[in-house]
């Protein structure tokens, strides 16, 4: 063996030994902290601070995303020594929701796949899961209306967000596109890949189903079918990816919310999600938005939904770049309250890292 190669491998082995020792030392300290916290093993604000500090101090060559994944997995393994978290997400296994849950909580967390977004909310509310992960918007297809509607009625809080770069792949049992008679996928994914399908599979039957993982399961049972889903679904259902990254927008991203039963303390870089309804009169929206501008509070999202009261009133969903405890945001909310029929703070949480 080349002497230089042997020397480099010996150095790597020595570093690996140090890494193993230090990771176990970290795990022991985490256990001690867990005992002091009376069993509270997940603190979203603290974990966000850890990841940001590591990213900011990262000298390379590892990319920031790799550093985030690495330390989230370390924290996930440390948490599991005390109490493995159960995370509810939109199933079945192999969905992008599962991928988002793994990105946020690591592989040591236990997954609870649910048949609908409603069931994710119920699982967390009734204590079957510690947290839930639900999609709320996609950069191509827009808001997930069911998630927004459920946020109005729930007692749960938004305690985190996950940004997942969505890579849509065409997959089937065989290794090419020949003979594809139908394509299964969730309606959102079909919309994200509309142009590619029109160019490459014109005339092929398009079948919307409940999830991308369900699409993969159906394609695994039918050699004449294909599915649009993520790589995780291809692995779980034994399918070959015959066309990669077929989404029409190259930066296609889905935002997920993390749901929990407790509010989250400030992390230093936070968002607050609000639901606000105003009186149906001229100038109502201006009365709502003006104080945010004057108070220097930045809006990162504004979405409207019918209030479901049959009177043509609307609910506005807002995300702002402040924690709910921030004095400037509190001043804005005090100013707009007389102009609103209700204000609900959906949650304050660390911005995605």
N, C-alpha and C positions, 0 to 999 in steps of 0.2 A: 504494500500500500504506500502511496505517496506520503513522504514524511511530513510535508506541510499539511496535507489533509488530516493525517492522524493527529497532529498537534492541535489543529482547530477543533476536531471532534473531542479531544481530551478536555479542551477549554470549555466546550459546550457542556460536557458531562459534569464538570466541576460547578458551572453556573446552575445547571439543573438541580444539583444537590442543594445548593444554597437557596434556590427558589422554593424547593419542596420544604426545607426547614422553615423558611420565612412564612410561607403560606400557612403551615400548620401552627406556627406561633401566632399568626393573625387570627386563625380560627379559635385558638384558646382564649385570646383576648375578647373576641366576639362573644364566646360563650359566657365569659365573666360579665360582660355588659348586658347580655340577655338575662342573666340572673338578677341584675340590679334593676332592669326594666320590668320585672314581674311578668316575663313571658312575651312582651311586645317585641317581635322579632323583625318587623319591617317598618322603617321610618323613611318615607319617600323623600323628605327634604334632606335628610342626612346622606342617603345614597346618591342623590343628585349632586350634593356638594363634593362627595368623594370622587365621582366620575369627572366632574368639571375640573377639580384640582389636578387630577392625573392627566387630563387632556391638556390643560394649560401648562403643565410642567413637562410634557412629553418632548424629548429632544429628537425623536425619530430614530430609525427610519419607519417605525410603525405609524400608521395613519391614526387619526383621532378616533375614527369609528372602530378600529381594531382595539384600541385602548379601552374604549367604552365596553365592547363585548367582553374583553378579558376580565375587567374588574367587576362587571355585573355577574359574570359566572362565578368568580371568587366569592362575592357576597352572597350569591344564591346558595353555594355549597356551605358557607358558614351558617346561614340562616337554617338550613335543613338539619344541622346538628341539634338545634333547639326544637324547632317545629316546622316541618315542611309546609309551605303555604299551598292552599288549594285555590286555583285560579279558574274561574268560569269564563268560557269564551264560546263564540258561535261555531258550532261544529258542523259536520263530524270532523274527525281528525284529518289534518292535511289542509285546513283552510288558512287564509292569510291572517285570520283572527288568532289562530294558534301561533303562527309565526310572530305576530305582534306581542302575544303574551310571553313567548320565550325570549324575545328581545328585551322586554321590560324586566322579567323576573328570573330569567335563566332556566337552565334545564333541570335544576333540582326541585323546582316547583311542580306540584301535581296538577295536571290539567283536568278540568271538568267540562267536556264538550256539551253544549246545549243545542236544542233544536231550533231555537229562535232567539232574537234579541230580548224579547220579553222574558224568556226563561233565564237568561243571564242576570237580568235585574232581580228576578225572584230568588235565584240561587244565593246571591249576595245578601239580599234583604232578609232572608230566612236563615242565614248562617250556614248554608250548605257549602259555601265558598268564602274565603277571606276577602277576595277581590274579584272583580269582573273586568273583562276587556271587551269593548264594543266599538264598531266603526262609527264614525260621526260625519266624515266628509272625505271625498276623493277629489283630487286636483283636476280631474277630467269630467267626472259625472256629477260633482256637487254634493250637497248635503244628503245624509241618510235620515230621512224624515222620521222613521220610527224611533230612532234613538233620541232625536230632539223632542218628540212628543212625550216619550216616557220620562224624560228628565223633568218635565213639569210636575209630575205626580209623585215622584219617588222621594223617599226620605234619605236616599243615598247621596253621597258627595262625589264630585269629580276630584280625584286625588292624584292624577297624573295624566300624561299624554304620551303617545308613541307615534312617531312618524315612520312609516314603513314604505320604502321604495318598492313599488309593486311591479314585478316582472312577470308578465303573462306569457305562458308557453303553450303551444299546441302539442298535445300528447296522445298517444294511442298504443295499442298492443304491437302493431307492426312498426317498421322503422322508416316509413316515408308517407307522403301525402296521397299516394295512389289509392283509389277506391274509397275515399271518405264519403259517406252518404249523409251523415249528420254530425253536428257539433253541439255538445252540451256545455253549458256554463251558466254562472249566475248572470242575471240581467245587467248588473253593473259592469262585469267583465266583458260581456258581449258588446256593450256600448263603448268600452275602452278600446276594443279591437275591431270596430266596425269597418274601417277603411281597409285594414289588412284582409279581413274575411272577404270583402267585396272584390279585392284584387286577386286573391290567391285561391279562393274557394267559391266562385260565383255559382249560384244556383243550388248550393248545398243547404240542406234543411238546418235551420238554427233553432235549438231547443233550450229555452231558459229553464233552469232548475234552481233548487233552494240554496245551493252553495257550490263553490268550485270543487270541493272535496266530493260532493255527491256526483258532480259531473265526471270526475275521475273514476269513481266507483262504477258508474254506468258504462263508461268507455272501456273499463277493464273487462266488462261482461260482453261487450259487443265489438267484434273485430272490424266492423264496418263503420264504427263511430270514432270520434275524437273528442277530446275535452280541452277547454282552455282553463288552466289553473297554474298554481305555483309549483316550484320544484319539489317542495315538501310533499305535495299530493302525488306527484309522479313516483317518488320514492315509496310512499305508503301503499300505493296500488299497483306497483310493478309495471309502470308504463314507460314507453320510450318517448323522449322529447324529440319531435320531428321538426319543430320550428321554434326558435328561442326569441324571447322579447318581441312579441308581435303587437304590443300595445302601440296605439297611434301616437301618443305623446311620450317622448323619450324620458321625461322626468316624472312619469306617473307616480303619484304618492297618495297613500291613504293615511288619514289621521285617525287614531283610535283614542278613546278615553278610557282611563282606569277608574273604576267605580269602587268605593269603599264605604264603610259605615261611620268613619270618623273624619273630622276635618284635619287639614295638614298645616303645620307651622311654616313660616316663611323660610325659603332656602337661599334667598339672595338674588334669584333670577326666576320670577314667578309670573303666572297668569291667573286671572280670575275670569270665570265664565258666569254670565248673568242671563236671566230671562226677564224681560220687561214688557209690560203691556201699557199702552197709552190710550187716552180717550180718542175716539174716531172723530177728529175735527181738523180743519186746516191749520198747518203749522205745528202739529203735534210732534212730528219727527224732528223738526228743527229744535223744538224745546228740549227734546231728548238728547240730541247730539251736541248742541252748542256748548253745554257745560263741560263736556269731555275735552273739547278743543281749548276752551278758556282755561281749564284746569291743568292742561299739559299731560293729560292721560291718553296714551295712544291706544286706539282701537285696532285690533288685528283681524277682527271678523265681525260682520254684521249680516245676519240672516233673518228673514221673516217667515212666519208660519201662521196660517189661520188659527184664531183662538178657539175654534170649535164650539162657540157659543151661539152660532147662527145669526150673529148681528154684524158680520163683516168686520169684526175687530181682529187685530193681528198681535202676535207675540213676536218680539224682536230678541234674537239671541246674539249676545255680544261677548267677545273675548277682549280683555284688556291686558296690557303688559304691566300689571301691578298685582301685588297680593291684596286680598280684601282688607287686611289690617293697615294698609298704607293710608296715611292721613290724607293725601291728595285724592285718592279714590273715594274715601269716606266722605270728603267734602262734596265731591261731584254727586254722589248718591243722595246726599242730603238736599242738594239743590234741585235734582230732578224729581224727587219723591212726590211733591205736590202735583206734578204733571202726569203721574202714572197711576194706573188702576192697581198694579201690583209690581213689586220687584222681588225676584228670587235669586239669591246667590247660589248658583249650582255647585260651586266649589272653587277653591284657590289651591294652586298646585305648582310644582316645579315645571318650568318650561322643558320641553323634550331635550335630552342629551344623547 
